[in-house]
């Protein structure tokens, strides 16, 4: 099957906003090409699907940007590739924290410095490559929490393919439970848990299933709209946690997220930032 890709061109400054719009419009993963400016690439089965996706993203961006700031785009078709595997060729190891390095199974494992550990993952569109500011923000915060207070349990809401759950266990958590609505992500999370020898300590369930057990920390790292929905429908186990970490949103969206956090019964306590992205720590 031919590769069909949407190529979106914008500025480095506007790339986070454009990325969020593309994800909200239905992009399953984004590849950022090196070079001047920002070139974002996503894949689908048909040109029509990508044209519709870009139209939705452009409509939402039009409310926030001037006509001159709106991104340009093209749709490319390559009969020599298959879109579900071509993007994995460019994946490389990513340092989530100074201590933990996320490594795709399609790349050669890096030489580690003293004290570093590898987290392996099998590339999947539901996850991307982990090289995003919010993944690093959440990873550093989770690592710091469990290195300071080991032995607890993480509830990872919107777990994707499990990376934050693996960070928690590597950092001292006794166990982690991830919830996820996407069946493909759930399957990848189970595969990745096995790759890392963590199938007993990191489990994953569909978001529709009941969450049981006690947790000392819950984390949510998803795009703004599903993030707000998740905060509005937290399972009972999540409402009991003493600490909640929320990321996946831009600094300009802080007020909206803060209101949702308070409505969920938590008090915002501290913020951390990387570029235009924020992580909000809250206490019950």
MARNULUM-768269 format. One record per residue: x, y, z of N, C-alpha, C in turn; residue in three letters; residue number from 1. Coordinates in pm, whole numbers, padded with zeros to 5 digits, m for minus. Example, Ala and Ser with C-alpha at 12.3 -4.5 7.8 and 13.67 -1.06 7.14 Angstrom:
// MARNULUM-768269
((01319; m00569; 00780); (01230; m00450; 00780); (01320; m00330; 00780); "ALA"; 1)
((01285; m00225; 00708); (01367; m00106; 00714); (01290; 00003; 00787); "SER"; 2)
This chain:
// MARNULUM-768269
((00084; m00120; 00000); (00000; 00000; 00000); (00088; 00125; 00000); "UNK"; 1)
((00051; 00224; m00078); (00130; 00347; m00091); (00128; 00427; 00039); "UNK"; 2)
((00235; 00503; 00060); (00241; 00597; 00170); (00169; 00725; 00130); "UNK"; 3)
((00079; 00771; 00213); (00009; 00898; 00192); (00038; 00984; 00314); "UNK"; 4)
((00102; 01099; 00293); (00141; 01181; 00408); (00101; 01327; 00387); "UNK"; 5)
((00066; 01389; 00496); (00036; 01532; 00501); (00160; 01603; 00554); "UNK"; 6)
((00210; 01700; 00479); (00329; 01776; 00517); (00285; 01919; 00546); "UNK"; 7)
((00302; 01962; 00671); (00256; 02094; 00715); (00377; 02179; 00750); "UNK"; 8)
((00383; 02298; 00696); (00496; 02388; 00717); (00453; 02509; 00797); "UNK"; 9)
((00527; 02538; 00905); (00498; 02653; 00990); (00628; 02705; 01049); "UNK"; 10)
((00621; 02791; 01149); (00741; 02843; 01214); (00769; 02763; 01340); "UNK"; 11)
((00894; 02771; 01388); (00928; 02703; 01513); (00840; 02752; 01628); "UNK"; 12)
((00813; 02882; 01630); (00733; 02940; 01739); (00591; 02887; 01739); "UNK"; 13)
((00533; 02870; 01621); (00394; 02826; 01611); (00378; 02675; 01607); "UNK"; 14)
((00489; 02602; 01598); (00481; 02456; 01585); (00401; 02388; 01697); "UNK"; 15)
((00418; 02427; 01826); (00338; 02360; 01930); (00188; 02379; 01910); "UNK"; 16)
((00146; 02499; 01873); (00004; 02525; 01851); (m00049; 02447; 01731); "UNK"; 17)
((00029; 02443; 01623); (m00012; 02368; 01503); (m00016; 02219; 01534); "UNK"; 18)
((00081; 02170; 01609); (00082; 02028; 01647); (m00043; 01990; 01724); "UNK"; 19)
((m00080; 02075; 01819); (m00199; 02046; 01899); (m00323; 02044; 01811); "UNK"; 20)
((m00332; 02137; 01716); (m00447; 02141; 01627); (m00454; 02016; 01540); "UNK"; 21)
((m00340; 01967; 01494); (m00337; 01846; 01412); (m00378; 01723; 01493); "UNK"; 22)
((m00329; 01714; 01617); (m00369; 01602; 01703); (m00519; 01608; 01731); "UNK"; 23)
((m00568; 01729; 01763); (m00711; 01745; 01791); (m00796; 01711; 01670); "UNK"; 24)
((m00741; 01733; 01550); (m00814; 01704; 01426); (m00811; 01556; 01389); "UNK"; 25)
((m00727; 01478; 01459); (m00726; 01334; 01435); (m00594; 01273; 01397); "UNK"; 26)
((m00486; 01350; 01396); (m00355; 01292; 01365); (m00318; 01189; 01471); "UNK"; 27)
((m00271; 01072; 01430); (m00234; 00967; 01524); (m00089; 00978; 01569); "UNK"; 28)
((m00009; 01051; 01497); (00131; 01070; 01532); (00189; 01177; 01442); "UNK"; 29)
((00292; 01244; 01488); (00356; 01349; 01411); (00507; 01327; 01405); "UNK"; 30)
((00562; 01345; 01288); (00707; 01343; 01268); (00751; 01486; 01238); "UNK"; 31)
((00854; 01536; 01305); (00905; 01670; 01276); (01037; 01658; 01200); "UNK"; 32)
((01040; 01707; 01077); (01160; 01699; 00995); (01258; 01808; 01035); "UNK"; 33)
((01388; 01779; 01031); (01488; 01881; 01062); (01494; 01987; 00953); "UNK"; 34)
((01546; 02105; 00991); (01562; 02212; 00894); (01513; 02344; 00948); "UNK"; 35)
((01517; 02446; 00864); (01468; 02578; 00904); (01316; 02574; 00916); "UNK"; 36)
((01266; 02652; 01011); (01123; 02648; 01035); (01084; 02516; 01096); "UNK"; 37)
((00956; 02479; 01083); (00906; 02353; 01137); (00823; 02283; 01030); "UNK"; 38)
((00860; 02160; 01001); (00786; 02078; 00905); (00731; 01957; 00978); "UNK"; 39)
((00598; 01948; 00986); (00530; 01842; 01059); (00467; 01747; 00959); "UNK"; 40)
((00482; 01617; 00983); (00434; 01516; 00889); (00347; 01415; 00963); "UNK"; 41)
((00231; 01384; 00906); (00147; 01278; 00959); (00098; 01193; 00843); "UNK"; 42)
((00051; 01073; 00873); (00018; 00974; 00771); (m00126; 00925; 00786); "UNK"; 43)
((m00183; 00876; 00676); (m00315; 00813; 00678); (m00326; 00721; 00557); "UNK"; 44)
((m00442; 00659; 00544); (m00463; 00564; 00434); (m00493; 00632; 00301); "UNK"; 45)
((m00559; 00749; 00305); (m00603; 00813; 00182); (m00574; 00963; 00183); "UNK"; 46)
((m00567; 01021; 00062); (m00551; 01165; 00049); (m00672; 01238; 00106); "UNK"; 47)
((m00791; 01182; 00087); (m00912; 01247; 00137); (m00911; 01258; 00288); "UNK"; 48)
((m00864; 01151; 00354); (m00859; 01154; 00501); (m00766; 01264; 00550); "UNK"; 49)
((m00653; 01281; 00484); (m00558; 01385; 00525); (m00609; 01524; 00490); "UNK"; 50)
((m00676; 01538; 00377); (m00733; 01667; 00340); (m00838; 01711; 00442); "UNK"; 51)
((m00920; 01616; 00486); (m01022; 01646; 00587); (m00957; 01682; 00720); "UNK"; 52)
((m00854; 01607; 00756); (m00782; 01634; 00882); (m00724; 01775; 00881); "UNK"; 53)
((m00658; 01812; 00771); (m00597; 01945; 00766); (m00704; 02055; 00767); "UNK"; 54)
((m00814; 02031; 00700); (m00922; 02131; 00698); (m00973; 02156; 00839); "UNK"; 55)
((m00989; 02049; 00919); (m01034; 02065; 01058); (m00931; 02142; 01140); "UNK"; 56)
((m00804; 02108; 01123); (m00698; 02176; 01197); (m00691; 02323; 01157); "UNK"; 57)
((m00700; 02350; 01028); (m00692; 02488; 00979); (m00808; 02571; 01031); "UNK"; 58)
((m00924; 02512; 01043); (m01041; 02583; 01094); (m01020; 02627; 01238); "UNK"; 59)
((m00965; 02537; 01321); (m00942; 02573; 01461); (m00829; 02675; 01474); "UNK"; 60)
((m00727; 02665; 01388); (m00615; 02760; 01393); (m00658; 02899; 01347); "UNK"; 61)
((m00755; 02906; 01256); (m00800; 03035; 01205); (m00856; 03125; 01314); "UNK"; 62)
((m00904; 03063; 01422); (m00959; 03141; 01533); (m00849; 03203; 01619); "UNK"; 63)
((m00727; 03151; 01608); (m00618; 03198; 01694); (m00509; 03272; 01618); "UNK"; 64)
((m00501; 03254; 01486); (m00392; 03309; 01408); (m00443; 03402; 01299); "UNK"; 65)
((m00356; 03491; 01257); (m00388; 03576; 01143); (m00373; 03494; 01015); "UNK"; 66)
((m00432; 03539; 00903); (m00418; 03464; 00777); (m00273; 03442; 00737); "UNK"; 67)
((m00186; 03540; 00768); (m00045; 03528; 00732); (00027; 03421; 00815); "UNK"; 68)
((m00025; 03392; 00934); (00039; 03295; 01024); (m00007; 03151; 01000); "UNK"; 69)
((m00114; 03132; 00927); (m00167; 02997; 00906); (m00066; 02911; 00831); "UNK"; 70)
((m00052; 02785; 00869); (00048; 02698; 00804); (00008; 02663; 00661); "UNK"; 71)
((00108; 02631; 00580); (00083; 02577; 00447); (00093; 02426; 00453); "UNK"; 72)
((00044; 02360; 00348); (00048; 02214; 00352); (00055; 02156; 00211); "UNK"; 73)
((00095; 02032; 00205); (00089; 01954; 00082); (00059; 01809; 00120); "UNK"; 74)
((00005; 01735; 00026); (m00021; 01592; 00047); (00061; 01514; m00054); "UNK"; 75)
((00145; 01424; m00003); (00236; 01347; m00087); (00195; 01200; m00090); "UNK"; 76)
((00212; 01138; m00205); (00184; 00996; m00221); (00311; 00928; m00271); "UNK"; 77)
((00354; 00824; m00200); (00475; 00752; m00240); (00441; 00604; m00252); "UNK"; 78)
((00441; 00554; m00372); (00404; 00414; m00396); (00510; 00315; m00349); "UNK"; 79)
((00628; 00364; m00314); (00737; 00273; m00278); (00742; 00240; m00130); "UNK"; 80)
((00657; 00306; m00049); (00664; 00286; 00095); (00528; 00244; 00150); "UNK"; 81)
((00530; 00194; 00272); (00408; 00170; 00346); (00406; 00266; 00464); "UNK"; 82)
((00297; 00338; 00481); (00295; 00449; 00577); (00306; 00404; 00722); "UNK"; 83)
((00272; 00280; 00752); (00280; 00238; 00891); (00421; 00204; 00937); "UNK"; 84)
((00515; 00194; 00844); (00651; 00160; 00885); (00755; 00262; 00843); "UNK"; 85)
((00727; 00343; 00743); (00830; 00435; 00691); (00880; 00532; 00797); "UNK"; 86)
((00790; 00582; 00881); (00829; 00684; 00977); (00923; 00630; 01085); "UNK"; 87)
((00921; 00499; 01109); (01004; 00444; 01216); (01153; 00447; 01183); "UNK"; 88)
((01187; 00465; 01054); (01328; 00466; 01014); (01405; 00583; 01075); "UNK"; 89)
((01334; 00689; 01111); (01400; 00809; 01161); (01405; 00816; 01314); "UNK"; 90)
((01350; 00716; 01381); (01344; 00720; 01528); (01481; 00695; 01589); "UNK"; 91)
((01512; 00770; 01693); (01639; 00758; 01763); (01614; 00757; 01915); "UNK"; 92)
((01709; 00711; 01994); (01692; 00716; 02140); (01671; 00859; 02189); "UNK"; 93)
((01590; 00872; 02292); (01554; 01002; 02349); (01579; 00999; 02499); "UNK"; 94)
((01648; 01099; 02552); (01670; 01110; 02697); (01546; 01171; 02761); "UNK"; 95)
((01468; 01089; 02831); (01351; 01139; 02901); (01391; 01220; 03023); "UNK"; 96)
((01493; 01171; 03092); (01553; 01237; 03208); (01703; 01212; 03194); "UNK"; 97)
((01786; 01277; 03276); (01929; 01245; 03269); (01960; 01098; 03297); "UNK"; 98)
((01866; 01028; 03362); (01891; 00890; 03404); (01824; 00786; 03315); "UNK"; 99)
((01716; 00824; 03244); (01637; 00727; 03168); (01635; 00763; 03020); "UNK"; 100)
((01671; 00665; 02936); (01679; 00686; 02791); (01578; 00594; 02724); "UNK"; 101)
((01487; 00654; 02648); (01384; 00581; 02576); (01439; 00540; 02439); "UNK"; 102)
((01434; 00411; 02407); (01501; 00359; 02288); (01407; 00273; 02205); "UNK"; 103)
((01386; 00307; 02076); (01302; 00222; 01990); (01373; 00093; 01955); "UNK"; 104)
((01297; m00011; 01937); (01356; m00140; 01900); (01413; m00137; 01759); "UNK"; 105)
((01378; m00035; 01680); (01426; m00024; 01543); (01561; 00047; 01533); "UNK"; 106)
((01613; 00097; 01645); (01741; 00169; 01644); (01842; 00095; 01731); "UNK"; 107)
((01968; 00121; 01706); (02074; 00061; 01786); (02074; 00124; 01925); "UNK"; 108)
((02085; 00042; 02028); (02085; 00093; 02165); (02207; 00182; 02187); "UNK"; 109)
((02191; 00296; 02254); (02303; 00388; 02274); (02398; 00337; 02382); "UNK"; 110)
((02517; 00393; 02383); (02612; 00368; 02491); (02569; 00453; 02610); "UNK"; 111)
((02548; 00389; 02724); (02497; 00459; 02840); (02609; 00514; 02927); "UNK"; 112)
((02580; 00627; 02991); (02669; 00678; 03095); (02639; 00607; 03226); "UNK"; 113)
((02728; 00621; 03319); (02710; 00558; 03450); (02580; 00608; 03514); "UNK"; 114)
((02499; 00514; 03561); (02374; 00549; 03627); (02254; 00556; 03534); "UNK"; 115)
((02274; 00546; 03403); (02163; 00553; 03310); (02100; 00414; 03288); "UNK"; 116)
((01971; 00416; 03252); (01899; 00293; 03220); (01819; 00313; 03093); "UNK"; 117)
((01794; 00203; 03023); (01717; 00206; 02900); (01572; 00166; 02925); "UNK"; 118)
((01481; 00233; 02855); (01342; 00189; 02844); (01319; 00162; 02696); "UNK"; 119)
((01286; 00038; 02662); (01264; 00002; 02522); (01118; 00018; 02484); "UNK"; 120)
((01093; 00051; 02358); (00956; 00051; 02308); (00954; 00009; 02162); "UNK"; 121)
((00845; m00057; 02127); (00822; m00094; 01988); (00742; 00018; 01923); "UNK"; 122)
((00794; 00082; 01819); (00726; 00198; 01760); (00582; 00167; 01722); "UNK"; 123)
((00494; 00261; 01754); (00353; 00250; 01720); (00299; 00390; 01700); "UNK"; 124)
((00209; 00406; 01605); (00156; 00538; 01576); (00085; 00600; 01695); "UNK"; 125)
((00031; 00518; 01784); (m00039; 00571; 01900); (00056; 00641; 01996); "UNK"; 126)
((00185; 00621; 01977); (00281; 00674; 02073); (00374; 00778; 02014); "UNK"; 127)
((00419; 00760; 01892); (00521; 00849; 01838); (00657; 00809; 01892); "UNK"; 128)
((00748; 00908; 01906); (00884; 00873; 01946); (00921; 00920; 02085); "UNK"; 129)
((00827; 00978; 02161); (00856; 01021; 02297); (00933; 01150; 02308); "UNK"; 130)
((00973; 01207; 02195); (01054; 01328; 02198); (00964; 01451; 02194); "UNK"; 131)
((00893; 01473; 02304); (00804; 01588; 02316); (00823; 01650; 02454); "UNK"; 132)
((00817; 01782; 02463); (00839; 01846; 02594); (00751; 01794; 02706); "UNK"; 133)
((00625; 01762; 02678); (00537; 01717; 02786); (00576; 01578; 02836); "UNK"; 134)
((00628; 01493; 02746); (00676; 01361; 02790); (00795; 01377; 02883); "UNK"; 135)
((00886; 01469; 02849); (01001; 01493; 02935); (00959; 01558; 03067); "UNK"; 136)
((00868; 01654; 03061); (00819; 01717; 03183); (00759; 01613; 03278); "UNK"; 137)
((00672; 01529; 03224); (00607; 01427; 03309); (00708; 01326; 03360); "UNK"; 138)
((00801; 01285; 03274); (00900; 01185; 03315); (00987; 01238; 03428); "UNK"; 139)
((01035; 01361; 03416); (01120; 01418; 03522); (01044; 01431; 03653); "UNK"; 140)
((00917; 01473; 03644); (00838; 01491; 03766); (00809; 01357; 03833); "UNK"; 141)
((00774; 01256; 03755); (00746; 01123; 03810); (00873; 01063; 03870); "UNK"; 142)
((00983; 01075; 03799); (01110; 01023; 03850); (01145; 01087; 03984); "UNK"; 143)
((01135; 01219; 03993); (01168; 01290; 04117); (01078; 01245; 04230); "UNK"; 144)
((00950; 01226; 04201); (00855; 01185; 04305); (00891; 01049; 04363); "UNK"; 145)
((00916; 00950; 04276); (00939; 00815; 04327); (01081; 00791; 04376); "UNK"; 146)
((01174; 00873; 04332); (01307; 00863; 04392); (01307; 00922; 04533); "UNK"; 147)
((01220; 01018; 04557); (01208; 01078; 04690); (01122; 00993; 04782); "UNK"; 148)
((01013; 00937; 04728); (00920; 00856; 04809); (00891; 00725; 04735); "UNK"; 149)
((00985; 00630; 04734); (00966; 00504; 04661); (00860; 00416; 04727); "UNK"; 150)
((00813; 00318; 04649); (00723; 00218; 04703); (00576; 00241; 04675); "UNK"; 151)
((00540; 00354; 04617); (00401; 00384; 04591); (00353; 00325; 04459); "UNK"; 152)
((00238; 00374; 04413); (00177; 00324; 04290); (00128; 00441; 04206); "UNK"; 153)
((00156; 00435; 04076); (00116; 00539; 03982); (m00011; 00497; 03909); "UNK"; 154)
((m00104; 00593; 03892); (m00218; 00576; 03804); (m00193; 00666; 03683); "UNK"; 155)
((m00176; 00605; 03567); (m00139; 00674; 03443); (m00263; 00680; 03354); "UNK"; 156)
((m00330; 00797; 03352); (m00456; 00812; 03280); (m00426; 00860; 03137); "UNK"; 157)
((m00470; 00781; 03039); (m00433; 00810; 02901); (m00290; 00767; 02877); "UNK"; 158)
((m00261; 00642; 02907); (m00124; 00593; 02918); (m00052; 00580; 02784); "UNK"; 159)
((m00124; 00588; 02672); (m00056; 00564; 02545); (00002; 00424; 02544); "UNK"; 160)
((00129; 00413; 02512); (00191; 00281; 02512); (00280; 00259; 02633); "UNK"; 161)
((00255; 00334; 02740); (00308; 00296; 02870); (00432; 00362; 02921); "UNK"; 162)
((00490; 00457; 02849); (00623; 00507; 02887); (00625; 00567; 03028); "UNK"; 163)
((00522; 00643; 03068); (00525; 00705; 03200); (00511; 00601; 03311); "UNK"; 164)
((00437; 00497; 03284); (00428; 00387; 03381); (00564; 00321; 03399); "UNK"; 165)
((00637; 00303; 03289); (00770; 00243; 03298); (00868; 00335; 03371); "UNK"; 166)
((00856; 00465; 03347); (00940; 00561; 03420); (00916; 00549; 03569); "UNK"; 167)
((00789; 00537; 03610); (00755; 00527; 03752); (00820; 00405; 03816); "UNK"; 168)
((00807; 00288; 03751); (00862; 00165; 03808); (01014; 00171; 03811); "UNK"; 169)
((01076; 00224; 03707); (01221; 00239; 03705); (01270; 00334; 03814); "UNK"; 170)
((01183; 00425; 03858); (01224; 00527; 03954); (01193; 00491; 04098); "UNK"; 171)
((01124; 00377; 04121); (01100; 00336; 04259); (00957; 00302; 04293); "UNK"; 172)
((00862; 00323; 04200); (00724; 00284; 04226); (00715; 00131; 04233); "UNK"; 173)
((00631; 00084; 04321); (00612; m00061; 04334); (00532; m00115; 04216); "UNK"; 174)
((00438; m00034; 04168); (00356; m00077; 04055); (00298; 00045; 03984); "UNK"; 175)
((00245; 00023; 03866); (00179; 00128; 03789); (00062; 00065; 03714); "UNK"; 176)
((m00046; 00141; 03704); (m00162; 00098; 03628); (m00195; 00208; 03527); "UNK"; 177)
((m00199; 00172; 03400); (m00232; 00268; 03296); (m00370; 00241; 03238); "UNK"; 178)
((m00445; 00348; 03213); (m00574; 00335; 03145); (m00564; 00401; 03009); "UNK"; 179)
((m00630; 00343; 02910); (m00617; 00393; 02773); (m00741; 00354; 02692); "UNK"; 180)
((m00788; 00445; 02608); (m00908; 00420; 02529); (m00877; 00355; 02395); "UNK"; 181)
((m00754; 00367; 02347); (m00715; 00319; 02215); (m00666; 00175; 02223); "UNK"; 182)
((m00736; 00080; 02160); (m00694; m00062; 02166); (m00553; m00084; 02111); "UNK"; 183)
((m00515; m00009; 02007); (m00380; m00025; 01950); (m00274; 00017; 02051); "UNK"; 184)
((m00301; 00125; 02124); (m00207; 00170; 02227); (m00198; 00068; 02341); "UNK"; 185)
((m00312; 00012; 02380); (m00312; m00089; 02486); (m00227; m00210; 02448); "UNK"; 186)
((m00244; m00255; 02326); (m00165; m00369; 02279); (m00016; m00336; 02279); "UNK"; 187)
((00018; m00214; 02234); (00157; m00172; 02234); (00212; m00159; 02375); "UNK"; 188)
((00129; m00111; 02469); (00173; m00098; 02608); (00208; m00234; 02667); "UNK"; 189)
((00124; m00333; 02642); (00152; m00468; 02692); (00281; m00523; 02629); "UNK"; 190)
((00299; m00498; 02500); (00421; m00543; 02432); (00544; m00476; 02493); "UNK"; 191)
((00534; m00346; 02517); (00648; m00273; 02573); (00678; m00314; 02716); "UNK"; 192)
((00573; m00345; 02793); (00596; m00394; 02929); (00676; m00524; 02926); "UNK"; 193)
((00641; m00613; 02833); (00715; m00738; 02819); (00859; m00713; 02774); "UNK"; 194)
((00877; m00618; 02682); (01012; m00586; 02634); (01103; m00543; 02748); "UNK"; 195)
((01045; m00474; 02846); (01123; m00420; 02957); (01119; m00507; 03082); "UNK"; 196)
((01057; m00625; 03070); (01048; m00715; 03185); (00962; m00659; 03297); "UNK"; 197)
((00859; m00580; 03262); (00778; m00511; 03363); (00630; m00553; 03360); "UNK"; 198)
((00601; m00667; 03301); (00461; m00708; 03285); (00390; m00727; 03419); "UNK"; 199)
((00464; m00763; 03523); (00401; m00783; 03654); (00381; m00653; 03730); "UNK"; 200)
((00466; m00555; 03707); (00459; m00431; 03783); (00391; m00316; 03709); "UNK"; 201)
((00374; m00329; 03577); (00307; m00226; 03499); (00196; m00292; 03417); "UNK"; 202)
((00071; m00263; 03455); (m00044; m00323; 03385); (m00124; m00213; 03317); "UNK"; 203)
((m00203; m00254; 03216); (m00279; m00158; 03137); (m00419; m00212; 03111); "UNK"; 204)
((m00519; m00124; 03126); (m00658; m00163; 03107); (m00729; m00058; 03022); "UNK"; 205)
((m00839; m00098; 02961); (m00919; m00003; 02883); (m00983; 00100; 02978); "UNK"; 206)
((m00996; 00221; 02930); (m01049; 00330; 03013); (m01191; 00305; 03062); "UNK"; 207)
((m01264; 00217; 02994); (m01402; 00188; 03035); (m01410; 00095; 03156); "UNK"; 208)
((m01299; 00029; 03188); (m01300; m00066; 03299); (m01281; 00005; 03433); "UNK"; 209)
((m01328; m00059; 03539); (m01319; m00002; 03673); (m01174; m00001; 03721); "UNK"; 210)
((m01131; 00112; 03775); (m00997; 00124; 03832); (m01006; 00097; 03981); "UNK"; 211)
((m00931; m00002; 04028); (m00933; m00036; 04170); (m00793; m00026; 04227); "UNK"; 212)
((m00785; m00008; 04356); (m00656; 00001; 04423); (m00629; 00142; 04473); "UNK"; 213)
((m00521; 00155; 04549); (m00480; 00284; 04603); (m00354; 00331; 04532); "UNK"; 214)
((m00347; 00460; 04504); (m00236; 00520; 04432); (m00192; 00646; 04505); "UNK"; 215)
((m00062; 00669; 04505); (m00011; 00791; 04568); (00007; 00905; 04469); "UNK"; 216)
((m00003; 00874; 04338); (00015; 00975; 04235); (m00064; 00934; 04111); "UNK"; 217)
((m00131; 01033; 04050); (m00194; 01013; 03919); (m00134; 01113; 03822); "UNK"; 218)
((m00120; 01072; 03696); (m00065; 01160; 03594); (m00153; 01154; 03470); "UNK"; 219)
((m00171; 01270; 03405); (m00243; 01278; 03278); (m00156; 01358; 03182); "UNK"; 220)
((m00121; 01297; 03070); (m00044; 01366; 02966); (m00108; 01338; 02831); "UNK"; 221)
((m00210; 01418; 02798); (m00281; 01405; 02671); (m00316; 01545; 02621); "UNK"; 222)
((m00365; 01556; 02497); (m00397; 01685; 02440); (m00510; 01752; 02518); "UNK"; 223)
((m00526; 01883; 02497); (m00612; 01965; 02581); (m00755; 01913; 02591); "UNK"; 224)
((m00822; 01890; 02478); (m00964; 01854; 02486); (m00987; 01722; 02561); "UNK"; 225)
((m00919; 01613; 02523); (m00936; 01490; 02604); (m00885; 01507; 02747); "UNK"; 226)
((m00787; 01595; 02768); (m00739; 01622; 02904); (m00851; 01680; 02989); "UNK"; 227)
((m00921; 01779; 02936); (m01031; 01840; 03010); (m01143; 01739; 03034); "UNK"; 228)
((m01169; 01654; 02935); (m01270; 01550; 02952); (m01230; 01451; 03061); "UNK"; 229)
((m01101; 01414; 03064); (m01053; 01322; 03165); (m01065; 01381; 03305); "UNK"; 230)
((m01033; 01508; 03319); (m01045; 01574; 03450); (m01191; 01581; 03495); "UNK"; 231)
((m01281; 01591; 03400); (m01423; 01598; 03435); (m01486; 01465; 03467); "UNK"; 232)
((m01417; 01355; 03438); (m01473; 01221; 03462); (m01370; 01129; 03526); "UNK"; 233)
((m01296; 01181; 03623); (m01194; 01099; 03690); (m01258; 00981; 03763); "UNK"; 234)
((m01200; 00862; 03753); (m01250; 00750; 03833); (m01230; 00777; 03982); "UNK"; 235)
((m01306; 00708; 04064); (m01301; 00732; 04208); (m01160; 00715; 04263); "UNK"; 236)
((m01087; 00617; 04212); (m00950; 00593; 04260); (m00862; 00714; 04233); "UNK"; 237)
((m00884; 00783; 04121); (m00804; 00901; 04089); (m00839; 01019; 04178); "UNK"; 238)
((m00965; 01029; 04216); (m01008; 01141; 04302); (m00952; 01127; 04443); "UNK"; 239)
((m00907; 01007; 04479); (m00852; 00985; 04613); (m00701; 01008; 04621); "UNK"; 240)
((m00633; 01022; 04509); (m00488; 01032; 04514); (m00448; 01165; 04579); "UNK"; 241)
((m00340; 01164; 04658); (m00297; 01291; 04720); (m00233; 01387; 04622); "UNK"; 242)
((m00175; 01335; 04512); (m00105; 01422; 04417); (m00148; 01389; 04274); "UNK"; 243)
((m00164; 01496; 04193); (m00204; 01482; 04054); (m00112; 01569; 03969); "UNK"; 244)
((m00051; 01509; 03865); (00033; 01583; 03772); (m00040; 01587; 03637); "UNK"; 245)
((m00052; 01707; 03580); (m00124; 01725; 03455); (m00035; 01796; 03355); "UNK"; 246)
((m00023; 01741; 03234); (00050; 01808; 03127); (m00014; 01770; 02993); "UNK"; 247)
((00045; 01824; 02883); (m00015; 01806; 02753); (m00076; 01934; 02701); "UNK"; 248)
((m00057; 02045; 02773); (m00121; 02171; 02733); (m00018; 02283; 02727); "UNK"; 249)
((m00054; 02389; 02654); (00032; 02505; 02637); (00014; 02604; 02752); "UNK"; 250)
((00114; 02688; 02770); (00107; 02789; 02877); (m00015; 02879; 02859); "UNK"; 251)
((m00053; 02906; 02735); (m00168; 02992; 02710); (m00300; 02927; 02751); "UNK"; 252)
((m00299; 02796; 02779); (m00420; 02724; 02816); (m00428; 02696; 02966); "UNK"; 253)
((m00337; 02757; 03043); (m00328; 02728; 03186); (m00457; 02759; 03260); "UNK"; 254)
((m00521; 02871; 03232); (m00641; 02910; 03306); (m00752; 02806; 03290); "UNK"; 255)
((m00768; 02757; 03168); (m00871; 02657; 03140); (m00842; 02527; 03214); "UNK"; 256)
((m00716; 02485; 03215); (m00679; 02362; 03283); (m00691; 02379; 03435); "UNK"; 257)
((m00648; 02493; 03487); (m00656; 02518; 03631); (m00800; 02510; 03680); "UNK"; 258)
((m00893; 02567; 03605); (m01034; 02561; 03643); (m01084; 02417; 03647); "UNK"; 259)
((m01043; 02336; 03550); (m01085; 02196; 03546); (m01024; 02116; 03661); "UNK"; 260)
((m00898; 02147; 03696); (m00832; 02080; 03808); (m00905; 02110; 03939); "UNK"; 261)
((m00941; 02235; 03960); (m01013; 02273; 04082); (m01151; 02207; 04086); "UNK"; 262)
((m01218; 02202; 03972); (m01349; 02139; 03967); (m01342; 01990; 03998); "UNK"; 263)
((m01226; 01930; 03973); (m01207; 01787; 04002); (m01171; 01761; 04147); "UNK"; 264)
((m01155; 01869; 04226); (m01128; 01853; 04369); (m00983; 01865; 04409); "UNK"; 265)
((m00900; 01925; 04323); (m00758; 01940; 04352); (m00719; 02088; 04354); "UNK"; 266)
((m00615; 02116; 04429); (m00565; 02252; 04441); (m00430; 02264; 04370); "UNK"; 267)
((m00421; 02346; 04265); (m00292; 02363; 04197); (m00185; 02412; 04293); "UNK"; 268)
((m00063; 02353; 04281); (00042; 02383; 04378); (00170; 02434; 04313); "UNK"; 269)
((00206; 02384; 04197); (00335; 02417; 04139); (00330; 02394; 03988); "UNK"; 270)
((00408; 02475; 03913); (00415; 02460; 03768); (00559; 02439; 03725); "UNK"; 271)
((00576; 02358; 03621); (00706; 02342; 03556); (00686; 02365; 03407); "UNK"; 272)
((00788; 02416; 03342); (00772; 02458; 03202); (00891; 02414; 03117); "UNK"; 273)
((00861; 02374; 02994); (00964; 02353; 02892); (00912; 02415; 02763); "UNK"; 274)
((00978; 02520; 02717); (00930; 02590; 02600); (00792; 02649; 02626); "UNK"; 275)
((00698; 02620; 02536); (00561; 02671; 02549); (00470; 02577; 02628); "UNK"; 276)
((00525; 02465; 02675); (00443; 02362; 02739); (00458; 02364; 02891); "UNK"; 277)
((00349; 02328; 02960); (00349; 02330; 03107); (00314; 02193; 03164); "UNK"; 278)
((00363; 02170; 03286); (00316; 02063; 03373); (00267; 02128; 03500); "UNK"; 279)
((00147; 02092; 03542); (00085; 02147; 03663); (00077; 02038; 03768); "UNK"; 280)
((00132; 02067; 03885); (00121; 01976; 03999); (00008; 02025; 04090); "UNK"; 281)
((m00075; 01931; 04135); (m00187; 01968; 04220); (m00200; 01869; 04335); "UNK"; 282)
((m00257; 01916; 04445); (m00278; 01832; 04563); (m00427; 01819; 04591); "UNK"; 283)
((m00465; 01703; 04645); (m00605; 01683; 04679); (m00641; 01762; 04804); "UNK"; 284)
